[in-house]
């Protein structure tokens, strides 16, 4: 199982967990056996050395960031952060589900990510030919570019080329900074504002 605490909890980069069921699997997969690095005659239990169990070898143990967050906020504090983010993701999803000009890529959202297109008024009600879709995909990238240059909103977009789906917005609602309904509304306002300038 892998889980990225950066994506949901807002932990500093890089902070991911990768848990395996079988004992010694990471050691077997990553062991370089570099005796000059991992001496076996240490004064402590060498099974705690992480170097030969990690792709990163001797680099820092990034999970400490999660541990420190957990110590500072506690289980309840982290849980509340996730509950707030998921509530805002649900709010955002329901806000665009039937909103004029928005179309969901998938009928449900996954985790804390909502995938959607914004269709400007000039394209609504038009035949959805391949040319129409190509224009929408290009418009998605252009809206994102102008949002970034404007400096008020950073939202990602990407295609799913394996499913023959072009550029769409990916709204990732994470815990940091703490999202609100107002910040979800702000995203929609900014997308519409920039799109109407095009």
N, C-alpha and C positions, 0 to 999 in steps of 0.2 A: 504494500500500500504506500502510495506517495501522497503527500499533502504539503501544500505551500502556505505557510503562515504569513508570508508576505502578501499574497493575493487577498486573503480574507481579513486577517487581523491587522494588516498594516505594519507587520514587523519589518525592520530594515532589511534591505537586500543583503545577502541571499539568506533565506531562512526556510529550508524545506526539510521535511522528515521523509525518510525512506525506510519503511519497516519490512523486514522479511521474517518468515515463519521459521525457516530452518537455521539452526545454530551453525555458525561458522561459514555460512554461504557468502557473506561479504568478504570474509578473509580469503576464501577459496577463489573468488572472482577477481580480487584486487591485489593479492599478495605478490609483492616483488621479491620478498626474501632478502632485502638489502640489509645485511648484518651490520654494515657500518652505520645504518640509521636506527635500527631496532635491536639494540643489544638485549640479550636474554638474561644477563646477570645483574639486573637492576635490583635495587633494594625494595621495590614494591612489586605487586602482582602485575606482570606485563600483559595479562589478558585485557587490562584497561587501556593499553596503548591503542589509539585509533588509526595510526598511520597505515598499517597493512590491511585495514578493513575499509578504507575509503579510496575513492578515485582520486581525491585531492591529496592524498598522502599526508604530508606534515602541515598542511594549512590549518587555519583556525577551525575550531568546532563551532559551526554556525548555529547550532541548536541552542547555544547559550543565550542568544537573543530572545528566543521564545521563553526560555526558563526565566530570564529576568523580567520579561513582560508578565509572565504568570505570577511571579513573586510580587510584582508591584500592583497588579490589578486583581489578582485572585481569580478563582474559577468563576465566581459569580459575576465579577466585573467583565471578564472576557465573554462569558455567556450573554450578558446584557448587551455588549457591543455587537455580537453576532445577531441577537434578536432584533436590535434596532436596524441593522443593515438589511436583514432579510425582510423586515416589515417595509422598509423603504423600497427594496427591490420589488416586492409585491405591489406596492403603491404605484411605482413607475410602470410596471407591466399593465396593471389595470387602467392606468391613465392613458396609455397609448393604444390599448387593445381595440378600442372603438373610436379613437380620436381621428378626425378627418386629416388625411395626409400621411398617416402612419400605417405601416404594414409590418406585421411580425414575420420573421423568417421561419420561426417554429411556433406551433400552437401553444407551447408551454416554455417557460424559461428553465434553465438548468443552473442549480446552485444560486449564485449571486449575479449571473450574467443574462442580460436580455438582449436579443439580437433583433434588429429591425431596420427598415428603410424609412426615410422621409421622402414623400412624393410631393413636389411643389405643385401649386395650383395649376400651372401651365401644362402639367403632364397628367393630371387627373382626368379620368373619363376617356383617355385616348386608347386606341388599340395597343395592347401590350405585345408588340412585335419584338424581335431580337434587337432591332435598332433602339426601341424604347428602353429595353432593359440595359443595353450598353450605355445609353445616355444616363440612366439612373445610377449605374455603377460608377461612372465617371463623376457624376454630380456628388455622390457620397464622398469620394476622395477630395473633391474641391471644397465641399462644405467643411470637412475636417481641416484642410489646409488653412482656410480662412479663419476658422475658430482658433487654431493654434496661433496664427499671426496676430489675431485680435487680442490674444492673451487672457481671455476670460474663461475658457473651457478647453479641457483636453479630454477627448473621447476617442476611442480607437475604432478602426474599421478593419475588416479583412474579408477575403473571399473564402469560399469552400470549393475549390476547383474540382475536387473529387466528386462533388455532387452537382457540378456545373452551376454553382451559385456564385455570382460576382459580388463585388464590394457591398457590405452592409455594416451598419453601426453595431458596435458591441458596448453596451452599457454595463460596466462592471461596478457594482455597488459594494464597496468594501467598508471596513470599520473605521478607517482613519483617512481623512478626518471624519468625524461622526456625521453621517448623512442625516438629512432632514427632508420632510416633504417639500419644503421650500427649495432645497438644493436640487431635488428631482424636477420640480417645476422650472427652475432656472435652466436646466439642461434643455428642456423642450423649448423654452423661450429663445434661447441663444441659437439653437438649430434653425428655428423658424425665422429669426431675425436675419441670420446670415444667408439662409436660402432665398429669402425674399429680395436680397440685394443682388442676387445673381441674375 
